[in-house]
Amino acid sequence: MATKDKKGAPEKGGGKKQKKGGGEAHARGPHAGAHIPAPPPRLRGVYQEQIRPKLMQQFGLTNPHQVPTLEKIVVNVGVGEAIKQPKMLDKVVEELATITGQQPIRKKAKKSIANFGLRQGQEIGAAVTLRGARMWEFLDRFISVAVPRIRDFRGLGTRSFDGRGNYSLGVKEQMIFPEINYDDIEQIHGMDITFVTSAKRDDLALALLKELGMPFRGDDKKGGRLA
């Protein structure tokens, strides 16, 4: 039955709601800066103002559209244990969403392999494809924060270019990303990260990624993967 105020009128839904246990629950509105547009990615501005003119001069390019740029970043995690422990993939998807700021898609097996107990269509991994502002923000955080947290880091090798201007590397632990809380980790896993550029040659892609801040080893022309 609705309660009445001092004047006898029934109290409407604008009153304070009671939580179980007697506490008051207040509806949360949008945060204070919700109306303020997000600032443009820092690294994209650096590319447009500094890196693009430098690459044009370095390679003698006359058309700005010839200058290579970063098109997308693909982050992929394979979870072989998900064959026997499907819930493990749920945690990986949650961590990947936290790291990238985007909901991952679940990858399914394309064929059955009896020796591994794998069935066609079974979920065995997760992947995220980043473009636009999220791509630039992820790259900025990866270079500035995540890579310096790698143990015994000695620089990135350059062997993993694919001949078409794309670069891939492997990360051994998700803990290098500060968004991951060490106490919440159930199992350490790695991931593969691919940087897809518009360059058609590896030398152009290498120059682009160097200017963006990727810490390649200076004495490694045919070096290995991520240390």
C-alpha positions in Angstrom: 0.0 0.0 0.0 1.3 3.5 -0.8 2.4 5.6 2.1 1.0 9.0 2.7 2.7 12.3 3.5 1.7 14.8 6.2 -1.1 16.2 3.9 -2.5 12.8 3.2 -1.5 12.6 -0.4 0.1 9.3 -1.5 3.8 9.4 -2.0 5.0 9.0 -5.6 8.0 7.2 -7.0 10.2 10.3 -6.5 11.0 9.3 -2.9 14.1 7.5 -1.7 14.3 3.8 -2.4 15.3 1.5 0.4 17.9 -1.2 -0.1 17.8 -4.5 1.7 19.2 -3.9 5.1 17.9 -0.4 5.5 20.4 1.5 3.4 19.5 4.1 0.8 20.0 3.5 -2.9 20.5 6.5 -5.2 20.3 6.2 -9.0 23.5 7.2 -10.6 23.4 9.6 -13.4 26.1 10.2 -16.1 29.5 11.2 -14.9 30.5 14.9 -14.7 32.3 14.9 -18.1 29.8 12.9 -20.1 28.9 15.9 -22.2 32.6 16.7 -23.1 33.7 15.1 -26.4 36.7 12.7 -26.1 40.0 14.3 -27.1 41.6 13.1 -30.4 44.2 10.4 -30.0 47.6 11.9 -29.3 49.5 9.5 -31.6 47.3 10.2 -34.6 48.0 13.9 -34.3 51.8 13.2 -34.1 51.5 11.1 -37.3 49.6 13.8 -39.2 51.7 16.7 -38.1 55.2 15.2 -37.9 55.6 11.7 -39.1 53.8 12.0 -42.5 55.8 15.0 -43.7 59.0 13.2 -42.6 58.2 10.0 -44.4 57.4 12.0 -47.6 60.8 13.6 -47.5 62.6 10.4 -46.6 61.2 8.3 -49.4 60.8 11.1 -52.0 57.0 10.8 -52.1 55.1 13.6 -53.8 51.5 12.5 -53.0 50.4 12.5 -49.4 48.2 9.5 -50.2 51.4 7.5 -51.0 52.6 7.9 -47.4 51.9 4.6 -45.4 49.6 4.7 -42.4 48.3 2.3 -39.8 45.0 0.7 -40.9 44.2 -1.7 -38.1 45.5 -3.7 -35.2 44.4 -7.3 -34.7 44.8 -8.8 -31.2 44.3 -12.6 -31.2 44.4 -15.1 -28.3 44.2 -18.9 -28.7 42.9 -20.9 -25.8 43.6 -24.6 -26.3 42.5 -25.4 -22.8 39.0 -24.2 -23.7 38.5 -27.6 -25.3 38.2 -29.1 -21.8 37.5 -26.0 -19.8 35.0 -23.8 -21.7 34.8 -21.3 -18.8 38.4 -20.4 -19.3 37.6 -18.7 -22.5 35.1 -16.4 -20.7 37.9 -15.0 -18.6 40.1 -14.5 -21.6 37.3 -12.6 -23.4 36.8 -10.4 -20.3 40.5 -9.6 -20.1 40.8 -8.9 -23.8 37.9 -6.5 -23.6 39.5 -4.7 -20.7 42.8 -4.4 -22.5 41.5 -3.2 -25.9 38.3 -1.4 -24.8 36.3 -3.3 -27.4 34.2 -6.5 -27.1 36.1 -9.5 -28.7 34.6 -12.0 -31.1 35.0 -15.7 -30.2 36.9 -17.8 -32.7 35.6 -21.3 -33.6 37.4 -24.3 -34.8 37.1 -24.8 -38.6 37.5 -28.6 -38.5 37.4 -31.4 -36.0 40.7 -33.0 -34.8 40.0 -36.3 -33.0 43.5 -36.5 -31.5 43.0 -33.2 -29.6 39.4 -33.9 -28.8 38.5 -30.8 -30.9 35.1 -30.5 -32.6 34.2 -28.3 -35.5 32.6 -25.1 -34.4 33.9 -25.3 -30.9 35.1 -22.0 -29.4 38.9 -22.0 -29.0 39.9 -18.4 -29.0 39.1 -14.7 -29.1 40.1 -11.8 -31.3 39.7 -8.0 -31.5 40.2 -5.8 -34.6 40.9 -2.2 -33.7 40.4 0.7 -36.1 40.2 4.5 -35.8 40.6 6.2 -32.4 40.8 2.9 -30.4 43.6 1.7 -32.7 45.7 4.8 -32.1 45.0 4.8 -28.3 45.9 1.1 -28.0 49.1 1.6 -29.9 50.0 4.6 -27.7 49.5 2.6 -24.6 51.2 -0.5 -25.9 54.4 1.5 -26.8 54.5 3.8 -23.8 53.3 1.6 -21.0 53.0 -2.1 -21.9 56.3 -2.7 -23.7 58.5 -1.2 -20.9 56.9 -3.6 -18.5 58.3 -6.7 -20.4 60.9 -8.5 -18.3 64.4 -8.4 -19.8 63.2 -6.5 -22.8 65.9 -5.9 -25.4 63.9 -4.5 -28.3 61.7 -5.8 -31.0 63.1 -7.9 -33.8 62.2 -7.1 -37.5 61.9 -10.7 -38.8 58.2 -10.8 -38.4 57.3 -8.5 -41.4 55.2 -10.5 -43.9 56.6 -8.9 -47.1 53.4 -6.8 -47.6 54.0 -4.2 -45.0 52.4 -5.9 -42.0 54.2 -6.7 -38.7 53.3 -9.3 -36.1 54.7 -10.0 -32.7 53.9 -12.3 -29.8 53.3 -11.3 -26.2 53.9 -14.0 -23.6 51.9 -12.5 -20.7 48.8 -10.4 -20.5 50.2 -8.9 -17.3 52.2 -6.3 -19.2 49.0 -4.4 -19.7 48.3 -2.2 -16.6 44.6 -2.7 -17.1 45.0 -6.3 -15.8 44.9 -6.8 -12.1 47.4 -9.4 -11.1 45.2 -10.7 -8.3 42.4 -11.4 -10.7 44.4 -13.5 -13.1 43.4 -17.2 -13.2 45.9 -18.3 -15.8 48.8 -16.5 -17.6 48.4 -16.6 -21.4 50.0 -14.8 -24.4 48.6 -13.1 -27.4 49.5 -12.3 -31.0 49.3 -8.7 -32.2 49.4 -7.8 -35.9 49.9 -4.2 -37.1 48.4 -3.8 -40.6 49.7 -0.9 -42.6 48.8 0.6 -46.0 52.4 0.1 -47.1 53.1 -2.5 -49.7 56.8 -2.8 -48.8 58.4 -3.8 -45.5 60.9 -1.0 -45.6 58.1 1.6 -45.7 56.2 -0.2 -42.9 59.3 -0.4 -40.8 60.0 3.3 -41.2 56.4 4.1 -40.2 56.4 1.9 -37.1 59.8 3.3 -36.0 58.6 6.8 -36.3 55.4 5.9 -34.3 57.7 4.8 -31.5 58.0 1.0 -31.9 61.3 0.1 -30.1 63.0 -2.1 -32.7 66.6 -3.3 -32.0 69.0 -1.1 -33.8 71.5 -3.8 -34.6 68.9 -6.4 -35.6 68.3 -6.5 -39.3 67.1 -10.1 -39.1 66.2 -10.3 -35.5 63.8 -12.5 -33.7 60.4 -11.9 -32.1 59.5 -10.0 -29.0 62.0 -10.7 -26.2 
